[in-house]
Amino acid sequence: MRILVVGATGLIGASICARLVSEGHEVVGIARSPRANAARDYQTLVLDMAAALRPEDWLPHLTGVDAVVNCAGVLQDSPREKTGQVHRDAAAALFLACAGAGVAKVIHFSAMGVDRAQPSSFSATKYAGDQALMALDLDWIILRPSVVLGRPVFGASALFRGLASLPILPSMPDTGRLQVVQLEDVVSTVLFFLNPGSPSRLALELAGPEQLTMDEIVGTFRRWLGWAPAARLVLPGWGARLLYRLGDFAAMLGWRPPMRTNAAREIARGALGDPSDWISLTGMRPQSLAQFLALNPATVQEKWFAWLYFTKPTIFVVLPFFWIMTGIVSLTTGYGNGIGLMQSTGAGMLSAPAVIAGAVADIVVGALIAWRPSARKGLYAGIALSLFYLVVGTFLRPDLWNEPLGPFLKVLPIIVLHFVALAILEER
Protein backbone atom coordinates (compact mmCIF):
# COMPACT_ATOMS: atom_id res chain seq x y z
CA MET A 1 0.00 0.00 0.00
CA ARG A 2 1.02 3.61 -0.53
CA ILE A 3 0.35 5.38 2.76
CA LEU A 4 0.57 9.08 3.55
CA VAL A 5 1.57 9.78 7.17
CA VAL A 6 0.97 13.33 8.39
CA GLY A 7 3.15 14.33 11.32
CA ALA A 8 5.81 11.85 10.28
CA THR A 9 8.51 13.13 12.61
CA GLY A 10 6.45 13.11 15.81
CA LEU A 11 6.63 10.52 18.56
CA ILE A 12 3.83 8.40 17.07
CA GLY A 13 4.30 9.29 13.40
CA ALA A 14 8.00 8.40 13.24
CA SER A 15 7.37 4.95 14.75
CA ILE A 16 4.44 4.32 12.42
CA CYS A 17 6.56 5.22 9.38
CA ALA A 18 9.37 2.91 10.48
CA ARG A 19 6.97 0.03 11.10
CA LEU A 20 5.18 0.52 7.78
CA VAL A 21 8.47 0.52 5.88
CA SER A 22 9.55 -2.68 7.65
CA GLU A 23 6.23 -4.26 6.60
CA GLY A 24 6.92 -3.45 2.95
CA HIS A 25 4.56 -0.50 2.50
CA GLU A 26 5.40 2.57 0.44
CA VAL A 27 5.40 5.51 2.84
CA VAL A 28 5.15 9.22 2.14
CA GLY A 29 5.76 11.30 5.24
CA ILE A 30 4.52 14.85 5.70
CA ALA A 31 6.61 17.06 7.99
CA ARG A 32 6.87 20.81 8.38
CA SER A 33 10.66 20.90 8.72
CA PRO A 34 13.08 20.24 5.86
CA ARG A 35 15.28 18.43 8.37
CA ALA A 36 12.83 15.56 8.12
CA ASN A 37 14.32 14.70 4.73
CA ALA A 38 17.59 13.52 6.21
CA ALA A 39 18.40 9.82 6.61
CA ARG A 40 14.88 8.47 6.01
CA ASP A 41 13.93 5.18 4.37
CA TYR A 42 10.83 6.74 2.85
CA GLN A 43 9.83 9.77 0.83
CA THR A 44 9.23 12.90 2.85
CA LEU A 45 7.43 16.07 1.85
CA VAL A 46 7.77 19.41 3.59
CA LEU A 47 4.39 20.96 4.33
CA ASP A 48 3.37 23.21 7.18
CA MET A 49 0.01 21.78 8.15
CA ALA A 50 -1.04 25.08 9.73
CA ALA A 51 -0.83 26.66 6.29
CA ALA A 52 -2.53 23.82 4.38
CA LEU A 53 -6.08 24.94 5.09
CA ARG A 54 -7.71 24.15 1.71
CA PRO A 55 -8.36 20.73 0.15
CA GLU A 56 -6.36 21.80 -2.92
CA ASP A 57 -3.30 22.20 -0.68
CA TRP A 58 -3.44 18.46 -0.02
CA LEU A 59 -4.62 17.04 -3.34
CA PRO A 60 -1.20 17.01 -5.06
CA HIS A 61 0.15 14.81 -2.27
CA LEU A 62 -2.67 12.25 -2.45
CA THR A 63 -1.97 10.91 -5.95
CA GLY A 64 -1.81 7.13 -5.77
CA VAL A 65 -2.30 7.10 -2.01
CA ASP A 66 -4.31 4.18 -0.60
CA ALA A 67 -4.61 5.36 3.01
CA VAL A 68 -3.84 8.38 5.18
CA VAL A 69 -2.68 8.32 8.80
CA ASN A 70 -2.95 11.71 10.51
CA CYS A 71 -0.72 11.93 13.58
CA ALA A 72 -0.29 15.71 13.64
CA GLY A 73 -0.93 17.56 16.86
CA VAL A 74 0.23 20.54 18.92
CA LEU A 75 -0.29 21.13 22.61
CA GLN A 76 -1.01 24.85 22.73
CA ASP A 77 -1.15 28.00 20.65
CA SER A 78 2.19 29.77 20.25
CA PRO A 79 3.92 31.87 17.58
CA ARG A 80 4.99 28.63 15.86
CA GLU A 81 1.92 26.46 16.47
CA LYS A 82 -1.86 26.97 16.25
CA THR A 83 -4.21 24.31 17.62
CA GLY A 84 -7.22 25.47 15.60
CA GLN A 85 -5.37 25.47 12.31
CA VAL A 86 -3.68 22.10 12.83
CA HIS A 87 -6.36 20.07 14.63
CA ARG A 88 -9.49 21.50 13.00
CA ASP A 89 -8.98 23.54 9.83
CA ALA A 90 -6.08 21.70 8.19
CA ALA A 91 -7.41 18.32 9.29
CA ALA A 92 -10.84 19.08 7.80
CA ALA A 93 -9.17 20.19 4.55
CA LEU A 94 -7.15 16.97 4.46
CA PHE A 95 -10.23 14.82 5.00
CA LEU A 96 -12.16 16.63 2.26
CA ALA A 97 -9.20 16.16 -0.07
CA CYS A 98 -9.18 12.45 0.72
CA ALA A 99 -12.85 12.22 -0.20
CA GLY A 100 -12.21 14.10 -3.44
CA ALA A 101 -9.14 12.03 -4.36
CA GLY A 102 -10.78 8.69 -3.65
CA VAL A 103 -8.64 7.85 -0.62
CA ALA A 104 -11.12 5.79 1.29
CA LYS A 105 -9.18 4.82 4.42
CA VAL A 106 -8.27 7.52 6.95
CA ILE A 107 -6.82 6.80 10.39
CA HIS A 108 -6.90 9.89 12.56
CA PHE A 109 -5.27 10.39 15.95
CA SER A 110 -7.31 12.35 18.45
CA ALA A 111 -6.96 12.30 22.25
CA MET A 112 -8.54 10.51 25.17
CA GLY A 113 -11.76 12.03 26.47
CA VAL A 114 -12.22 14.83 23.93
CA ASP A 115 -15.75 13.59 23.22
CA ARG A 116 -16.66 13.96 26.90
CA ALA A 117 -15.10 17.30 27.85
CA GLN A 118 -13.00 20.01 26.23
CA PRO A 119 -11.22 21.93 29.00
CA SER A 120 -8.75 23.59 26.63
CA SER A 121 -8.27 24.62 23.02
CA PHE A 122 -6.27 21.42 22.54
CA SER A 123 -9.18 19.09 23.24
CA ALA A 124 -11.81 21.40 21.74
CA THR A 125 -10.02 21.60 18.38
CA LYS A 126 -9.18 17.90 18.44
CA TYR A 127 -12.86 17.07 18.83
CA ALA A 128 -13.76 19.48 16.04
CA GLY A 129 -11.36 17.58 13.77
CA ASP A 130 -12.99 14.30 14.80
CA GLN A 131 -16.42 15.63 13.88
CA ALA A 132 -15.20 16.85 10.50
CA LEU A 133 -13.98 13.34 9.68
CA MET A 134 -17.08 11.56 10.98
CA ALA A 135 -19.28 13.68 8.71
CA LEU A 136 -17.66 12.27 5.55
CA ASP A 137 -18.37 9.10 3.64
CA LEU A 138 -14.94 7.56 4.24
CA ASP A 139 -13.65 4.42 5.94
CA TRP A 140 -12.48 6.38 8.94
CA ILE A 141 -10.99 5.23 12.23
CA ILE A 142 -10.45 7.66 15.08
CA LEU A 143 -7.92 6.59 17.70
CA ARG A 144 -8.03 8.37 21.05
CA PRO A 145 -4.97 7.29 23.03
CA SER A 146 -4.17 8.15 26.60
CA VAL A 147 -0.64 9.45 27.27
CA VAL A 148 1.62 7.47 24.94
CA LEU A 149 4.93 6.19 26.32
CA GLY A 150 7.67 4.25 24.59
CA ARG A 151 11.38 3.96 24.07
CA PRO A 152 11.49 7.16 21.97
CA VAL A 153 10.67 10.21 24.07
CA PHE A 154 9.08 13.58 23.48
CA GLY A 155 6.71 15.76 25.46
CA ALA A 156 5.16 14.01 28.45
CA SER A 157 7.17 10.82 27.89
CA ALA A 158 10.37 12.86 28.15
CA LEU A 159 9.07 14.81 31.15
CA PHE A 160 8.48 11.64 33.17
CA ARG A 161 12.08 10.54 32.66
CA GLY A 162 13.39 13.96 33.55
CA LEU A 163 11.31 14.03 36.74
CA ALA A 164 12.64 10.58 37.59
CA SER A 165 16.18 11.99 37.74
CA LEU A 166 15.37 14.50 40.48
CA PRO A 167 16.30 13.56 44.08
CA ILE A 168 13.22 15.48 45.22
CA LEU A 169 10.08 14.93 43.14
CA PRO A 170 7.98 18.08 42.74
CA SER A 171 4.46 16.66 42.93
CA MET A 172 1.99 18.76 40.97
CA PRO A 173 -1.42 19.40 42.58
CA ASP A 174 -4.72 18.76 40.81
CA THR A 175 -3.54 16.01 38.49
CA GLY A 176 -5.82 13.15 37.49
CA ARG A 177 -4.95 9.53 36.95
CA LEU A 178 -3.58 8.25 33.66
CA GLN A 179 -3.96 4.97 31.82
CA VAL A 180 -0.70 5.30 29.93
CA VAL A 181 -0.53 3.27 26.72
CA GLN A 182 2.60 1.89 25.09
CA LEU A 183 3.78 3.20 21.74
CA GLU A 184 4.26 -0.32 20.37
CA ASP A 185 0.59 -1.13 21.04
CA VAL A 186 -0.52 2.08 19.33
CA VAL A 187 1.58 1.37 16.24
CA SER A 188 0.32 -2.21 16.05
CA THR A 189 -3.24 -0.87 16.15
CA VAL A 190 -2.59 1.31 13.11
CA LEU A 191 -1.21 -1.70 11.22
CA PHE A 192 -4.33 -3.68 12.13
CA PHE A 193 -6.70 -1.09 10.72
CA LEU A 194 -4.70 -0.73 7.53
CA ASN A 195 -5.40 -4.37 6.70
CA PRO A 196 -8.02 -4.87 3.98
CA GLY A 197 -11.39 -5.79 5.44
CA SER A 198 -10.68 -4.32 8.87
CA PRO A 199 -13.62 -2.55 10.55
CA SER A 200 -14.07 1.17 10.05
CA ARG A 201 -16.26 4.15 10.95
CA LEU A 202 -15.54 3.84 14.64
CA ALA A 203 -13.74 5.74 17.40
CA LEU A 204 -11.66 3.80 19.90
CA GLU A 205 -10.05 4.68 23.19
CA LEU A 206 -6.53 3.31 23.55
CA ALA A 207 -5.78 2.95 27.24
CA GLY A 208 -3.39 0.87 29.28
CA PRO A 209 -4.45 -1.68 31.90
CA GLU A 210 -3.58 0.46 34.96
CA GLN A 211 -4.78 3.74 36.41
CA LEU A 212 -1.67 5.51 37.71
CA THR A 213 -0.93 8.86 39.30
CA MET A 214 1.84 10.98 37.83
CA ASP A 215 3.96 10.28 40.91
CA GLU A 216 3.49 6.53 40.43
CA ILE A 217 4.57 6.80 36.80
CA VAL A 218 7.67 8.77 37.75
CA GLY A 219 8.43 6.27 40.52
CA THR A 220 8.21 3.39 38.02
CA PHE A 221 10.70 5.11 35.74
CA ARG A 222 12.99 5.82 38.68
CA ARG A 223 13.06 2.13 39.65
CA TRP A 224 13.70 1.23 36.02
CA LEU A 225 16.71 3.55 35.98
CA GLY A 226 18.05 1.87 39.11
CA TRP A 227 17.63 4.76 41.51
CA ALA A 228 16.22 4.75 45.03
CA PRO A 229 12.81 6.35 45.66
CA ALA A 230 12.89 10.15 45.67
CA ALA A 231 11.63 12.41 48.40
CA ARG A 232 8.29 13.98 47.48
CA LEU A 233 7.52 17.69 47.65
CA VAL A 234 3.91 18.69 47.02
CA LEU A 235 3.96 22.03 45.24
CA PRO A 236 1.46 24.67 46.34
CA GLY A 237 -1.07 25.75 43.76
CA TRP A 238 0.66 29.08 43.12
CA GLY A 239 3.98 27.28 42.54
CA ALA A 240 2.43 24.95 39.98
CA ARG A 241 0.72 27.84 38.21
CA LEU A 242 4.05 29.69 38.06
CA LEU A 243 5.74 26.70 36.41
CA TYR A 244 2.96 26.39 33.84
CA ARG A 245 3.21 30.12 33.07
CA LEU A 246 6.96 29.82 32.65
CA GLY A 247 6.25 27.03 30.17
CA ASP A 248 3.88 29.37 28.30
CA PHE A 249 6.60 32.01 28.18
CA ALA A 250 9.11 29.50 26.80
CA ALA A 251 6.56 28.56 24.13
CA MET A 252 6.27 32.23 23.14
CA LEU A 253 10.01 32.07 22.42
CA GLY A 254 9.49 29.10 20.13
CA TRP A 255 10.32 26.26 22.55
CA ARG A 256 7.92 23.37 23.18
CA PRO A 257 7.87 22.50 26.88
CA PRO A 258 5.29 19.91 27.95
CA MET A 259 4.37 21.91 31.07
CA ARG A 260 2.00 24.64 29.86
CA THR A 261 -1.43 25.85 30.89
CA ASN A 262 -3.20 23.64 28.35
CA ALA A 263 -1.39 20.65 29.85
CA ALA A 264 -2.54 21.74 33.32
CA ARG A 265 -6.17 21.87 32.16
CA GLU A 266 -5.97 18.52 30.41
CA ILE A 267 -4.08 16.69 33.15
CA ALA A 268 -6.52 17.89 35.82
CA ARG A 269 -9.20 15.59 34.40
CA GLY A 270 -6.70 12.78 33.80
CA ALA A 271 -6.68 10.45 30.83
CA LEU A 272 -8.86 7.48 31.65
CA GLY A 273 -10.89 5.47 29.20
CA ASP A 274 -12.48 2.16 28.34
CA PRO A 275 -10.21 0.02 26.16
CA SER A 276 -12.65 -2.89 25.91
CA ASP A 277 -13.78 -2.13 22.33
CA TRP A 278 -10.15 -1.71 21.24
CA ILE A 279 -9.18 -5.02 22.81
CA SER A 280 -12.16 -6.97 21.48
CA LEU A 281 -11.81 -5.64 17.91
CA THR A 282 -8.05 -5.96 17.53
CA GLY A 283 -7.15 -8.71 19.97
CA MET A 284 -4.60 -6.39 21.56
CA ARG A 285 -3.39 -7.05 25.07
CA PRO A 286 -2.14 -3.65 26.22
CA GLN A 287 1.12 -3.74 28.13
CA SER A 288 1.44 -2.08 31.50
CA LEU A 289 4.23 0.42 31.98
CA ALA A 290 6.11 -1.93 34.31
CA GLN A 291 5.82 -4.80 31.83
CA PHE A 292 7.18 -2.70 28.98
CA LEU A 293 10.09 -1.37 31.01
CA ALA A 294 10.97 -4.85 32.27
CA LEU A 295 11.39 -5.97 28.64
CA ASN A 296 13.54 -2.93 27.80
CA PRO A 297 16.33 -2.56 30.38
CA ALA A 298 17.59 0.96 30.96
CA THR A 299 20.91 1.89 29.37
CA VAL A 300 23.43 4.55 30.30
CA GLN A 301 21.99 6.65 27.46
CA GLU A 302 18.62 6.59 29.21
CA LYS A 303 20.25 7.89 32.38
CA TRP A 304 22.09 10.60 30.46
CA PHE A 305 18.82 11.77 28.92
CA ALA A 306 17.08 11.85 32.29
CA TRP A 307 19.90 13.80 33.93
CA LEU A 308 20.14 16.25 31.02
CA TYR A 309 16.40 16.86 30.75
CA PHE A 310 16.26 19.70 33.28
CA THR A 311 19.88 20.67 32.64
CA LYS A 312 18.87 21.73 29.13
CA PRO A 313 16.38 24.48 30.09
CA THR A 314 18.85 25.67 32.73
CA ILE A 315 21.54 26.06 30.06
CA PHE A 316 19.17 27.90 27.74
CA VAL A 317 18.24 30.29 30.53
CA VAL A 318 21.80 30.87 31.75
CA LEU A 319 23.42 31.47 28.36
CA PRO A 320 20.96 34.17 27.14
CA PHE A 321 21.09 35.75 30.61
CA PHE A 322 24.90 35.76 30.51
CA TRP A 323 25.15 37.37 27.08
CA ILE A 324 22.32 39.90 27.48
CA MET A 325 23.36 41.00 30.97
CA THR A 326 27.00 41.32 29.85
CA GLY A 327 25.82 43.70 27.14
CA ILE A 328 23.57 45.65 29.49
CA VAL A 329 26.32 46.01 32.10
CA SER A 330 28.76 47.18 29.41
CA LEU A 331 26.31 49.90 28.39
CA THR A 332 25.42 51.01 31.93
CA THR A 333 27.24 50.46 35.22
CA GLY A 334 30.33 48.94 33.62
CA TYR A 335 30.64 51.43 30.77
CA GLY A 336 33.41 53.45 32.45
CA ASN A 337 35.43 50.34 33.27
CA GLY A 338 35.05 49.17 29.70
CA ILE A 339 36.32 52.48 28.35
CA GLY A 340 39.29 52.34 30.71
CA LEU A 341 40.12 48.78 29.67
CA MET A 342 40.04 49.68 26.00
CA GLN A 343 42.16 52.81 26.54
CA SER A 344 44.75 50.68 28.32
CA THR A 345 45.21 48.81 25.04
CA GLY A 346 45.87 52.03 23.13
CA ALA A 347 42.50 52.09 21.41
CA GLY A 348 42.17 55.84 22.00
CA MET A 349 39.15 57.34 20.23
CA LEU A 350 37.96 53.88 19.26
CA SER A 351 37.43 52.89 22.90
CA ALA A 352 33.81 54.02 23.20
CA PRO A 353 32.68 52.60 19.81
CA ALA A 354 34.40 49.30 20.63
CA VAL A 355 32.63 49.00 24.00
CA ILE A 356 29.25 49.83 22.47
CA ALA A 357 29.73 47.46 19.53
CA GLY A 358 30.78 44.64 21.84
CA ALA A 359 27.79 45.24 24.11
CA VAL A 360 25.33 45.24 21.22
CA ALA A 361 26.92 42.05 19.83
CA ASP A 362 26.55 40.37 23.23
CA ILE A 363 22.87 41.30 23.47
CA VAL A 364 22.19 40.07 19.93
CA VAL A 365 23.88 36.72 20.65
CA GLY A 366 21.81 36.30 23.82
CA ALA A 367 18.57 37.11 22.00
CA LEU A 368 19.41 34.65 19.21
CA ILE A 369 20.01 31.84 21.71
CA ALA A 370 16.79 32.60 23.60
CA TRP A 371 14.62 32.46 20.44
CA ARG A 372 14.27 28.77 19.52
CA PRO A 373 14.24 29.15 15.71
CA SER A 374 17.57 31.01 15.86
CA ALA A 375 19.14 29.22 18.85
CA ARG A 376 21.60 27.18 16.78
CA LYS A 377 22.86 30.28 14.96
CA GLY A 378 23.08 32.09 18.29
CA LEU A 379 25.19 29.33 19.82
CA TYR A 380 27.62 29.35 16.90
CA ALA A 381 27.73 33.14 17.08
CA GLY A 382 28.48 32.92 20.81
CA ILE A 383 31.35 30.53 20.17
CA ALA A 384 32.74 32.75 17.40
CA LEU A 385 32.41 35.93 19.47
CA SER A 386 34.06 34.28 22.49
CA LEU A 387 36.98 33.13 20.36
CA PHE A 388 37.24 36.63 18.83
CA TYR A 389 37.36 38.23 22.29
CA LEU A 390 39.97 35.68 23.36
CA VAL A 391 42.24 36.14 20.34
CA VAL A 392 42.02 39.95 20.22
CA GLY A 393 42.31 40.19 24.00
CA THR A 394 45.41 37.99 23.99
CA PHE A 395 47.01 40.27 21.42
CA LEU A 396 46.10 43.50 23.23
CA ARG A 397 46.27 42.46 26.90
CA PRO A 398 48.12 39.12 27.26
CA ASP A 399 48.61 39.88 30.97
CA LEU A 400 44.94 39.05 31.58
CA TRP A 401 45.80 35.35 31.21
CA ASN A 402 47.73 35.76 34.48
CA GLU A 403 44.96 37.51 36.43
CA PRO A 404 43.91 35.72 39.67
CA LEU A 405 40.22 35.79 38.67
CA GLY A 406 41.04 34.30 35.25
CA PRO A 407 38.96 36.52 32.91
CA PHE A 408 40.45 34.79 29.87
CA LEU A 409 40.56 31.31 31.36
CA LYS A 410 36.84 31.49 32.15
CA VAL A 411 36.05 31.93 28.48
CA LEU A 412 37.09 28.32 27.83
CA PRO A 413 34.33 26.63 29.91
CA ILE A 414 31.86 29.13 28.48
CA ILE A 415 32.74 27.95 24.96
CA VAL A 416 32.42 24.31 26.08
CA LEU A 417 28.95 25.04 27.48
CA HIS A 418 27.92 26.35 24.07
CA PHE A 419 29.00 23.06 22.49
CA VAL A 420 27.01 21.15 25.13
CA ALA A 421 23.96 23.26 24.27
CA LEU A 422 24.42 22.46 20.58
CA ALA A 423 24.62 18.74 21.40
CA ILE A 424 21.30 18.69 23.26
CA LEU A 425 19.42 21.31 21.24
CA GLU A 426 17.26 18.96 19.15
CA GLU A 427 14.00 17.84 20.70
CA ARG A 428 13.17 14.84 18.47
N, C-alpha and C positions, 0 to 999 in steps of 0.2 A: 504494500500500500504506500501511497505518497501522502504523507501526513504533515500538515502545517502546525507547528507548535509556537504559540504566541507567549512571550515571556520566557524565551529559551535559555536565558542565563540565570534565572532565579533558582532558588533552592529546589523547588519541585520541577520546574521546567527543564533544568539541566540534567537531572536524573532521568526524567522521562525521555529526553532526546537520546541519552546514552543507552538506555534500555531498548528503545525502538531500533536504533542502529544495530545493536547486538542481535536483535531478533530478525534482522534482514529487511527492515522497512526503509524506504527512502524518506528522509527527514528534511524539512525546510524549517529552519528556526528563525523566528522574528525577534530581534533585539533592538533596543534604541541606541546602543553604543557600538561604534565601529570596532571596538576592541573585541567584540564577540566573534569577529571573523578569524581570530587567531587560533591555530591549533585545534580545529574542530574536524570531526569525521563526517560532517554533514554540511549542507549548504546553509548559509546564514544570510539574512537580509536585514539591513538597517532601516528601522521604521519607528519613529516616535509615536507610540500608540495614542498619546494625548493630542497629537495633531492629526490623526487619521479618523476624522469624525464623520466621513461620508462613505457610503458603500463603495463608491468609485475609487476611494483611496485603497481599498482592499482587493478589489476585483483582479488587478494585474497579478497579484500574488496567489490567486486561487486556481490558476490554470492547471488542470490535471490533478488537482488535489482531491483525495478520497475522503479525508476526515480532517477536522480541525480540533486541536486541544488548546484551550485558552487558559493559561496559567498566570496571566498578568494581574498584578495587584500592587497597590501602594497603601501605606498605613494612614497617611494624613496629608492634607494639603500643605504645600510648601512652594517656594519659587521654582523648584524643579519638578514637582509632582502635583497632580490634581486628581483627587478621588473621583469627582463627578465625570471628568473627561475620560478617565481610564476605565472605571468600573461600569459606567452607565452609557455615555455617549459613544465612545469608540467601540465598546462591546456590542451595542445595538447595531452600529454600522457594520461591524464584522458579521454579525448574524444575518442581517439583511443581505449582505454580499454573498454569504454562503447559500442562502435561498435562491438568489438570482443566478449563481454560478452552478447550481446543481450539486453542491456539496451537502449531502444528506446528513452525515454524522457529525455532530458537534458535542464535544465533551468540555464542559465549562466548570472552572473551579470558583466556588463561592466561599462562604465561611459558615461555621457552625452557628446556628441560632438566628441567622438574619431574618428568617421567616417568622420569628416569634417576637423579636424586639430589635429596634435600631437605635441604640443609644448614642451613636456617633455618625458622622458623615461616611465613615468607612463602611459600616454595616448597612446604612440607608442606601448608599449607591450600589453596593454589592447586590442588595435585594432588587433594586431597580433593574440591574443587568439581568438577573435571573428572570424577572417578569418579561423583559423584552425577548428573551430566548423562548420562554414557554408559550408566547403568543404566536410563534411561527410553526409552520408545518414542516418541521425537521425531526430527524431522529436525534433528539437531544438527551443528554445526561448531565445533570447538575450534581456535582460532588461538593459537599459541605464538610470539610475536615475540621477537626479540632486543631489545637496547636500541633504542628508537624515537627517531629524530631528525627534526626538521622545522623549518619556519620558526617556528611557535609553540614556546615553551620552557617546560619545567617539570621539576623533578627532575634527572635525570642530564643531559638535554639542556641545561638551564640551567647546570649545574655545568661542563660542558665549555667553554662560552663564558666563564664566569667565570675558569676556570683559564687560558684563552687570553690573558687580559688581564694576567696576572702576569709581570713581567720575569724572575722566577726560578720555574720550574715545580717545585712539590713533587711528586716522583714517588713514588707509593704503592707499597710492597712487596707482593708476593704478590697480584698482580692478573692474571687470565687475559685471553686475547684475546677480542675482541668482533667479531661480524659485524653491525654496526649496520645497521638497516633504516630506510628512509625512510617518514615518516608518509604521504605521498601514496600509496605502494605499499600500505600497510596499509589505508588507506581504500578504495582501488580494489578490494582483495580482498573487503572487506565487501560492496561493491556487487555484485560478481560473484556471491557466494553468496546474495544476496537475489533474484537473478533466478529466475523459475519454471523448474523443471527442472534447476537446478544440483545437483551431487552433494552428498550429505550423509552423516552418520554417519562422520565422519573427523576426525582431528586433524592439523594441519599446522604445520610449523615455518617461520616467516617470518624469513629471514636474508638479509643483504646478500651481495654477491659477494666481499667482502674480509675477511680476518682481521686485525684491527688491535689494537695495544696501546693502552692509554689515552693514553700519551704521543703516539703517532702521531695519534690522533683530535684531541687538543688542538693538536698542531702543524698539522694541516690547518685547523682553525678559525683559528689564529693567522695563517696565510698568507692565508686568506680575508678576514680583517679588515685585512690590509695591514701587518702588523707583522713585524719581523725575528724569527728564531728566538730562543727564550728559553733562558737558562741552565737547566740541569737539576740539581736537588738531590734525591738519593735519600734519603727519610726513613727513619730507623731504625724497627725494628718498634715500639718503645715509643712513638715519636712518632706513628706512624699510629694505634696503639691509643688514644692520648690524644685525637686528633682525632675518632675514631669515638665515644668516650665523651662528648665534649663535644656531639656531635650527638645522642646519646641524652638528655643533660640538656636540650638545647634542645627536644627532642620532649616531654619531661615538662612543659615550660612551654607546650605547645600549638603550637609551631612545627613545620615539616615539612622539616628539612634532608635532603638526599639522602645525606649521609655519616653513616651509623649502623651499628651492629654487624651488623644483618641485611644491609646493603649489602656490608659487608666479607666476610661469609660467602658471599654470592652471587657477588660479583665475583671471589673467589679461584678459582672453577671456570671463570670466563669465561661467555660466552654464544655458544656455537658450535652450529651445527645443519646439517641437510641440507635445503636448500630445493628439492631436485629435484622432489618431489611437488607442492609449491606451484606451481612454474614450469610443470610439465607439465599440471596440471589447469586453471590459470587463464590460461596464456599470458603471465604476468607476466615482465618483464625487470627485476629489481631494480636500482635505481640505486646506484652507489657514492656514498660521502659526497662525494668530490671532484667527481663529476659533478653531483650535486644543487647543491652550493655554486656551481659554475661557472655554473649556470643562474639563480642567485639572488644577484646581487651584494650585498655587504654595504653597508648604509646607515649614516649617522651614528647612527641609533637603535640599530642593532646594537652599535655601539661603546659607546654610553652604557650599554646594558644590561650589557655585559661589564665595563666599569669599575665600575659600581655594584653588581655582584653580591656582591663581598666587602666593599664599603663598607656595605651594608645590615646584615649581622650586627654589624659594628663599631659602627654607630650604635645598634643595639638592645642592645648591651652597655654602651656608654658612657653613654647617657641614663639607664637604670635605676641604674647605678653612681653617676652624678652626683647624682640625686635622693635615693637611699637613703643614700649616704654623707653628703650635706649634712644630712639629718635626724639621722643617728647622731652626727655631730660636734656638732650643735647641742644634743644631749641629753647629751653627755659632755665631751670636752676643750674644746669651744668654748662650753659653757653659760655660763660667767662672762662671756665677751666679749659673748655675745648679750644677757645681762641688762644689761650696761653700755651697749650700743648702744641698747636700748629705753629705758633710764632717761634717756639723753641727749636723747630726744625728748619727755620729760615724761610717759611712760607710767605711772610710779610703780608702784602695786601691780599693775598689769596687765602689768608687764614679764615676769614669770615665766610666767604663762599664755600670753602671746603667743608667747614663744619655744617653749614646749612645743607649742602648737597648730600653729605653723609647721613645727616638726620632724616632727610626726606627719603633717601634710599632705604634706610632701616625701616621706616614706617611702611613703605610700599612692600618690602619683603614680608613684614609681619601680616599685612592685609592679604597678600597673596596666599600665604600659608593658611590663614583662618578661613578663607573662602574655598569650599571643597573643590569646585571645578578648576581652580587655579593652584591648588595646594602643591601638586608635583612641581610645577614651574617655580613656585615660591621657595620650595625646599632646595632646588638646584640653584636658584638665585642666592639663597642664604649661604650655601656652600661657596659659591663663586665670590660673593662679597666678603665672606670671612677670610678666604684665601687672599683676596686683594688687600684687605686691611693688614693681614699678616706679612705679606711680601713688601708692601710699601712701608709699613711700620718698621720692618727689619732694616730697610735701607735708610730710613730717616732717623729712627731712634733705636738702634740695636741694643742699647743699654736696658730697654724695657724687658728684655729676656731675663735679665738678672734682678728684676724687682722682686722683693719678698712676696708680694701678693700675686705675682705671676700673671699680669694682664695679657701677655702673649701666650703663655702656656695654657691658659684657660680657654683659648680659642680652639685648641685641639679637641677637647671633649665636646665642645659645642658642635664642631663639624661632625664628629662621630654621631651625635644625637640626631643630626639631620639625616644621616644615612640610615639610622635605625627607623626613623619616621618614614623614609622612602620604602623600607623593607616591609612595613606593616600597613602601608597606606590603603591597599586594595581591600575591599569589603567582601568580594565574592570571586 
